[in-house]
Amino acid sequence: MTLLRGVMRSKKRALQWARKAAENGHATSCFKLASGIYRDKPYAREVGHVVEAAGVTASTGVMAGHDVPPGVLTDVLQWLQNGGYNQTDALNKFRSDALVGDRFCCNDGCEVVGLLKDFKVCPQCKTARYCGAACQKQDWTSGGHKATCGTCTSKMKQGNVSAPAQAV
């Protein structure tokens, strides 16, 4: 979380609001949520997961060429369908955008742009991504990842949490 003009900002909270809007039929929110899930933006796959994708199946033609797990692609297709978007065109756009690069670092203050594959994953929760060891350490100590790291929350209750192994 970061403090901007006296207001706390949280990427996870913002995605939760986007999902709420998408569930109420807001087409742009559906598209942004699907895009975030596809590109593995921080917290997007957790917040945007669809428990039961009603009537959404990904054909082999749609699945071809995407470096995204099938379950994730089903979530993406569900949100695109909810928003009324052409699924093939949107998936092609997501794929081309992913090849160009974006900001994938979970450290809120980081402005590094790169390809998803170049960012290292938190070795404990496997969801947070970082551009380097410095951003990982800063997010762990002051960015709030220590409190939200999935595998650490149960250990925190027991009081035996240490810094994660270096992702880089």
C-alpha positions as CSV (number, residue, x, y, z in Angstrom):
1,M,0.0,0.0,0.0
2,T,1.1,3.5,-0.7
3,L,0.0,6.8,0.7
4,L,-1.0,9.3,-2.0
5,R,-2.5,12.7,-1.0
6,G,-3.6,11.3,2.3
7,V,-5.4,8.3,0.8
8,M,-4.2,4.7,1.2
9,R,-3.9,2.9,-2.1
10,S,-3.9,-0.8,-2.4
11,K,-3.6,-2.8,-5.7
12,K,-5.7,-5.6,-4.3
13,R,-8.4,-3.3,-3.1
14,A,-8.6,-1.6,-6.5
15,L,-9.0,-5.0,-8.2
16,Q,-11.7,-5.9,-5.8
17,W,-13.6,-2.8,-6.7
18,A,-13.0,-3.5,-10.4
19,R,-14.4,-7.1,-10.0
20,K,-17.5,-5.6,-8.2
21,A,-18.1,-3.3,-11.2
22,A,-17.4,-6.2,-13.6
23,E,-20.0,-8.4,-11.8
24,N,-22.5,-5.5,-12.2
25,G,-22.0,-5.5,-16.0
26,H,-19.4,-2.7,-16.5
27,A,-17.8,-3.7,-19.7
28,T,-14.5,-1.7,-19.3
29,S,-14.0,-3.3,-15.8
30,C,-14.5,-6.8,-17.4
31,F,-11.8,-6.0,-20.0
32,K,-9.4,-4.6,-17.5
33,L,-9.8,-7.5,-15.1
34,A,-9.4,-10.0,-17.9
35,S,-6.3,-8.1,-19.1
36,G,-4.8,-8.1,-15.5
37,I,-5.5,-11.8,-15.1
38,Y,-3.9,-12.7,-18.5
39,R,-0.8,-10.6,-17.8
40,D,-0.5,-11.9,-14.2
41,K,-0.7,-8.4,-12.6
42,P,-0.3,-8.5,-8.8
43,Y,-3.4,-10.0,-7.2
44,A,-5.4,-10.1,-10.4
45,R,-5.5,-13.9,-10.6
46,E,-6.5,-14.2,-7.0
47,V,-9.3,-11.5,-7.2
48,G,-10.5,-12.3,-10.7
49,H,-10.7,-16.1,-10.3
50,V,-14.1,-17.4,-11.4
51,V,-15.2,-20.5,-9.3
52,E,-17.5,-21.8,-12.0
53,A,-17.2,-20.5,-15.5
54,A,-20.7,-21.0,-16.8
55,G,-20.7,-22.0,-20.5
56,V,-17.1,-20.9,-21.2
57,T,-14.8,-23.4,-22.9
58,A,-11.5,-22.7,-24.5
59,S,-11.1,-24.5,-27.8
60,T,-7.6,-25.7,-28.9
61,G,-7.5,-23.0,-31.5
62,V,-8.0,-20.3,-28.9
63,M,-5.5,-21.9,-26.5
64,A,-2.7,-22.1,-29.1
65,G,0.1,-19.6,-28.7
66,H,-0.7,-18.4,-25.2
67,D,1.7,-18.9,-22.4
68,V,-1.1,-18.9,-19.8
69,P,-2.3,-21.9,-17.9
70,P,-5.7,-23.3,-19.1
71,G,-7.5,-22.4,-15.9
72,V,-6.3,-18.8,-16.1
73,L,-7.4,-18.6,-19.7
74,T,-10.9,-19.8,-18.8
75,D,-11.1,-17.0,-16.2
76,V,-10.0,-14.5,-18.9
77,L,-12.6,-15.8,-21.4
78,Q,-15.3,-15.6,-18.7
79,W,-14.7,-11.9,-18.0
80,L,-14.4,-11.1,-21.7
81,Q,-17.8,-12.9,-22.3
82,N,-19.3,-11.0,-19.4
83,G,-18.2,-7.7,-21.0
84,G,-19.4,-8.6,-24.4
85,Y,-16.0,-8.5,-26.1
86,N,-14.8,-10.6,-29.0
87,Q,-12.7,-13.2,-27.2
88,T,-10.3,-14.0,-30.1
89,D,-9.5,-10.3,-30.8
90,A,-9.0,-9.5,-27.1
91,L,-6.8,-12.5,-26.5
92,N,-4.6,-11.5,-29.5
93,K,-4.3,-8.0,-28.1
94,F,-3.4,-9.3,-24.6
95,R,-0.7,-11.6,-26.1
96,S,0.8,-8.8,-28.2
97,D,0.8,-6.5,-25.2
98,A,2.5,-9.1,-23.1
99,L,5.3,-9.4,-25.7
100,V,5.9,-5.7,-25.6
101,G,6.3,-5.4,-21.8
102,D,4.7,-3.7,-18.8
103,R,5.2,-2.9,-15.1
104,F,5.0,-6.3,-13.3
105,C,7.0,-5.4,-10.1
106,C,4.8,-5.7,-7.0
107,N,6.7,-2.9,-5.3
108,D,4.4,0.1,-5.6
109,G,7.1,2.6,-6.1
110,C,8.9,0.7,-8.9
111,E,8.7,2.0,-12.4
112,V,10.7,-0.8,-14.2
113,V,9.1,-2.0,-17.4
114,G,9.9,-5.4,-18.9
115,L,8.6,-8.7,-20.0
116,L,6.7,-10.9,-17.6
117,K,9.3,-13.7,-17.9
118,D,12.1,-11.3,-16.7
119,F,10.4,-10.7,-13.3
120,K,11.2,-13.2,-10.5
121,V,8.4,-14.7,-8.4
122,C,8.3,-14.6,-4.5
123,P,9.6,-18.0,-3.5
124,Q,7.1,-18.4,-0.7
125,C,3.7,-17.4,-2.1
126,K,4.5,-17.7,-5.8
127,T,2.2,-14.8,-6.7
128,A,4.2,-11.6,-6.1
129,R,6.7,-10.6,-8.8
130,Y,9.8,-8.4,-8.5
131,C,12.3,-6.8,-10.9
132,G,15.1,-7.4,-8.4
133,A,16.2,-8.2,-4.9
134,A,16.1,-4.5,-3.8
135,C,12.4,-4.2,-4.7
136,Q,11.6,-7.5,-3.1
137,K,13.3,-6.5,0.2
138,Q,11.6,-3.0,0.2
139,D,8.2,-4.5,-0.4
140,W,8.7,-7.1,2.3
141,T,9.9,-4.6,4.9
142,S,7.7,-1.6,4.2
143,G,5.4,-2.4,1.3
144,G,3.1,-4.8,3.0
145,H,4.0,-8.1,1.3
146,K,5.0,-9.6,4.6
147,A,1.4,-9.3,5.8
148,T,-0.2,-10.5,2.6
149,C,2.2,-13.3,1.6
150,G,-0.1,-16.3,1.4
151,T,2.3,-18.8,3.0
152,C,3.4,-16.4,5.7
153,T,0.1,-15.4,7.2
154,S,-0.3,-18.7,9.1
155,K,3.3,-18.4,10.3
156,M,2.8,-14.8,11.4
157,K,0.1,-16.0,13.8
158,Q,2.7,-18.3,15.3
159,G,5.3,-15.6,15.4
160,N,8.0,-17.3,13.4
161,V,8.3,-15.3,10.1
162,S,11.6,-14.5,8.5
163,A,12.5,-12.7,5.3
164,P,11.8,-14.8,2.2
165,A,14.7,-16.2,0.2
166,Q,15.9,-13.9,-2.6
167,A,13.7,-14.1,-5.7
168,V,16.6,-13.0,-7.9
